[in-house]
Amino acid sequence: ARHRQAGTQGPGVLKPAALWEVHMKIAVLIPCYNESKTIAKVVADYRAALPEADIYVYDNNSTDHTDEIARQAGAIVRYEYRQGKGNVIRTMFREIEADCYLMIDGDDTYPAESAREMVDLVLNKKVDMVVGDRLSATYYTENKRPFHNLGNRLVKRLVNTIFKGDVRDIMTGYRAFSYQFAKSFPVLSQGFEIETEMTIHALDKNLSLKSVPVEYRDRPEDSVSKLNTYSDGMRVLRTIARLYKEYRPLSFFGLFAALFGAAGLILFIPVLAEFFRTGLVPRFPTLIVSGVMMTFALLLLVCGFILDTVAKKHRQLFEINLNLLRLTHDKETR
């Protein structure tokens, strides 16, 4: 935050205002692709809810004049030409400087009434990421796509089980971030799987995370969703598998080691029993396959131990870099 020292009214007498006046910069981030039907209302709603905020609309190759409508509504319009929501968010976090970032979709599915609460949690409670929880509110009654509901439940259960979290809504596009989250989050996803990656990153790095129930309303009838239930759903599942391998390698490789080890034992036990009974090993192919399975199991387990050490080292380096980032930001804004 930028600080300004108050003046005095004579020697030793302070003005009624506080000694330090704090100005926090809030940025509302709206990634957009062909949202001309709703973008003007979204900008107006969040302008009313957060009049002190800068509202940025990043147009992602729209062909329906979304950028022109957003500019007329009073938003700061910028462009990202690499297609995909992940690409847009990477550019947003890189280019914009703020103390709090509020990310929403441009489809008018997230009412602005919760914006102030989410921003206050970041600025006053030092929460790194606030998740707008649709699933605990009106999502299941408003959303008309049953496979989306099933996908949200599946992803929620997988992420919370694997990464030991209690996040109520994994794939929501309504989130608020601190400066340190936005500037330290390594965006690797290119599409709609970005929300899942954000959540897993916060859980893995033990960042402060809080869920806030928010109302959800389905898109207007003439507004078309860009999310494909099946292809984007598979991308989300692949992202979970990839991050499971990278963030929890011992658990990931240990699971496969256990499967290969169990298969090896199942094949080996009859051979061993027959050897004790007759003193002969007539099924050499079975014995060889069993040995190969056990070798794979040991190799996978060793890989898991080595990569787990690397992952822990990365977490240590992340904490050090986070402290340096916070220190640099505080110096620049004083």
Disulfide bonds with the S-S distance in Angstrom:
none
